């Protein structure tokens, strides 16, 4: 009998936590490009914090998935190539990636090939296999029961799949035209907590929605006050993370900042960026993916700067 390995570390981050004002570029220090030291318009990332700290990044513009171990200057190509295509050894602008520990594989949102694919992490792997076909996926998440959640941005749906049998369930569905509590308009990234609550960055409704397990209608946990840059607003949100206290962290992409929304609050706080669009250490330029390690350090995919920025947790301690 196999023992399930939790796919994602979810830290407890103190309510008074703060992060360094300046980020450190830990990936992409050579600027935009296709070498093993570079990225080109990266999107999603996954932090594997169990053994060697590993970052896995959907390198969108290079049509590949790259992996960096802590301290490495050069990344490792682990799926796809530098050339887009629809063969099983190719990807076309992948949006998101996660690690399935039980099968020691990567699950990849191969968006422009309209499929979700799986690549073994074992040495010698040269191609993937199709898990789900005919789907315009954007974001991925997996819960601790190994259900896979996929946002289908053009159809304004979030689907859940049991990987063993590929049976699907609609978790959320919208029309793409209105902003009611049971509607979505271009759902982007997903997060699923230990209770199987599903959080969705509802891109063109400029908000983050939460579906409790089995619910027919969601509620707003961040944004929802129209498109804008006030602390009550978001502008095309993307990457999501929710800590054990239920605090929501979201990449507020077009405002070039990362926002933190405590549970039940009507407005958020800026924890990274928010200093205008730019490439200085204290700035972001269209942040997309985000995640945390078990110490509460923040990792941000800084898309238009072609890098991953690390913002270290300050002064407080994570349990």
N, C-alpha and C positions, 0 to 999 in steps of 0.2 A: 504494500500500500504506500503510495507516494505521499510525501508531506508537502503541503502547499507553501510556497514562498511568497510572502507579501510583495506585490509589485511596486509599491511606492511607500517610502518613508514619509509619515506625516508628523512633523514635530509639534510640540506644544510651545508656542511663542508667547512670551509674556505680553500682557495688554499694554505695557508702557515701553515696549521694545522700540529701538531706533536703529537705523543702519548708517553706515558711513556715507558722508555726503558725496564723496568721489568714488566712482567705480574703478575696478582694475580689469583691463582687457586680458582675459585668460585664454581666449580663442580668437583668432583673426587679427593678431597683432601686426600682420603684414599688409593689412588692407584687403580690398576686394580682389578676388582672383580664384584660380582653380588648383593651386598647389596644395600640398598637405598641410601647409601653414595658413591657409586662407579659406574664406567663405565667400559666397555670393548670394546675397539676399536670403539669409537663413530664416526659418520659420519656427517650428516646434523643437523642444528639447526634452530629454528625460535624464534625470540625475539618479544614477545607481550608487547608493551610498553604503552598500553592504560590506564590500571588501575593499579593493582598490577603488578609490572614488573615480567614477567614470561618467563622462558626459556623452550622450548620444544626441546628435543634432541632425535635423532635416535640413540639408543644404540645398534649398529650393532651386536656386538659380544654376547650380551645378548638377542637378538631377542625381543626387547621391545622398547616402547617409554616412556621416563621419563620426568617429569615436575618438575621444581624448581621455587619457588617464591623467590623474592629477600630476601636475608638474611637467607634462609633456609639451614640447614645442610643436612637434609634428603630430598631426592626427592620423588615424588609420581609416581607410576606406572599407566600410563593412557591408554596404549594399549599393547597387547601381554602379554608375560610372560617371564620367564627365560629359557623356553624350546622352541626350534624351532619346527615348524609344519605347516601344510597347512590347518588346520581347521579355522573357522571364528573367533575363540578366540585366534589364534596364528599368529605369524609372523616368517619370516625366513630371517635374516640379512637385516633389513630395512636400506635403504640408505638416505632417506630424508623424511621430514615432514613439513607441514604447517598448519596454523589455518585458517579455513573458518569461519569468524565471523558471516556471515548471517545465517548459519545453526548451529552455535556453535559446530563445529566438527573438528576433525583432518583428514587431507588427507595424506596418507602415501604411500610412494614408497616401497612396499613389494617385493624387487627385486628378491629374489631367489624363491619366489612363483609365479613370473611372473604376478604380478597384482598390481593395485592401489586400495587401500581400504580406506573406510571412517569409522571413529569411532566417535560416539557422545561423547561430553565432559560432558554430564549430569551424575549426580551421579547414580550409579547402572548399568552403561553400562558394559557388559561382553563380547561383541563380536562386530566385525565390519561387514560391508557389502562391496561387491565387486563393485567398480565403473567401472574399466577397467580390462579386463582379457587378458591373452595371450600377455603380453608385458613385455620386460626386461627393466624396468625403472631404472633410476639412479637419475635424478634430477627432481624437481617439482617447478613450479612457478604459481602464479595466478595474473591476472591483475584486474583493478578496475571495469571491466565489468563481472567479474566472469568467464572468460575463463581460463581453466586449461591447462598449458603447461607441457609436459612430454618429457624428453630426453630418447630415446630408444637406449642404448649404443651399443648393438650387431648389430642392424640394421642401425646404424649411421643416425638416424632420430630425429627430434624434431616434436612432434605432438601437435596440439591445439584442445581442446575439449570444447564444450559448455555443462556445467554440466546439464542443464535442459533437454536436449534431447540426449546427448552423441554423437552428430555429431562431426566428426573429420575433421581437415584440416592439411595437411603437411605444416609446417613452413619452415623446412630445411631438406635436405636429402643429404647424402654422400655415397660414395662407400667404404670407409674405406681403400682405397689404395693410393690415391694421395691427394695433399694439395692445390688444386685449390680453388678459392673464393666461389664456390658453393659446396664444399666438406666438409665432416666431417669425422673424424677418432676417434671413441669412444668419442662422446659428453658426458660430465659429468654434471656439474651443470648449472642452468639457472637463469637469472634475466630478468624481464620485467618491463620497466619503465612506466610512466604515459601516454606516447604517443604510447604504445604498441610496442615499439622497443624491440627486443629479443636479449639478449646477451647469448652466449654459450661458456663454457670452452671446447675447442676442444682438448681433452686430449692428444692423441698421435700425433697431429699436433703441440702441445706445443704453443698454442695461444688462444686468446679470440676473437670470431667473433661477429659481430653485424648485425642483419637483421632489416632494417627499415620496418615498416608496409607495407605489400604487395609486398616487393621486392623479386626478383628471385635470387639475388646474394647478398652475404654479403661482409663486409670489415673487415680488421683486426684492432682491437683497443688495443691489447696488445700482445707482443711476436711476433711470426711469423718469427723469425730469426733462426729457428732450435732449437734443444734441447740443453740447456746449462745453465750456471749460471751467464752470463753477465747481465747487466741491460737492455739489449735489448732482453733478452731471458727468457723463462719459461721452466720448466721441469715437465710435466704432471700436468697442472693446474686443480684446482677443484672449491671450493666455490667462489661465485661471489657476488659483491654488486656494485651498481652504484648510486652515489648521484645526487642531483638535478642539479649540474653543469656538469654532464656527465662524471665525474671522475670515473674510473674503479678501483675497489679493488679486488684482486684475491689471493687465496691461492695457492702459488707456491710450491706444495706439496713436490716434491723430492729435492727442494732446501731449504726446512725447513724455509720458510719466507713468509711474506705477502707483496705483491707489490701494489703500487699505480701508476696508469697511468692517467695523466691529458689528457683531450681531445686533440687529434691531436699530442701528443708527440710520439717520436720514441723510447724513453726508459722510464723505470719506476724508482721509488725510493722504497727503502725498508723501511717499516714503523713498522714492528715487526719481530722478529726473525732475520735470516740472520747471526747468530753467530755460525753456525755449528749445527749439529744434537745433541740434548741433552735434559735434563730435568730441567736445571736451569731456573730461572725465566725469563732470557733474551733469552732463547732458545725455539725452537719448534722441534717436531719430527713428520714429516708427517702431517702438518695441512690440514684439509679437509674442514669443513664448516666454514663460517664466516658471521657475521651480525653486525649491529650497533643499538644503541638505539637513541632516539630523541636528546640526548645531544652529540652525535658523539662518544661515547665510543665504543670500538671495542671488539667484542666477537669472540673467535677463538676456534674451536674444534681441540684440539691437540691430534690427533688420537693415535699415538703410546705411548703417555704419559697418555692416558686414563683420560683426564681432559678437562675442558673448562677454557681458560685463558681470563681474562679481562685486556685490555690495555686502560688506561684512557686518554682521550683527554687532552692535556696540553695547557695552555696559551691563546688559542684562544676561540672564542665563536661561537656557532652554532646558526643560525637564526631559 
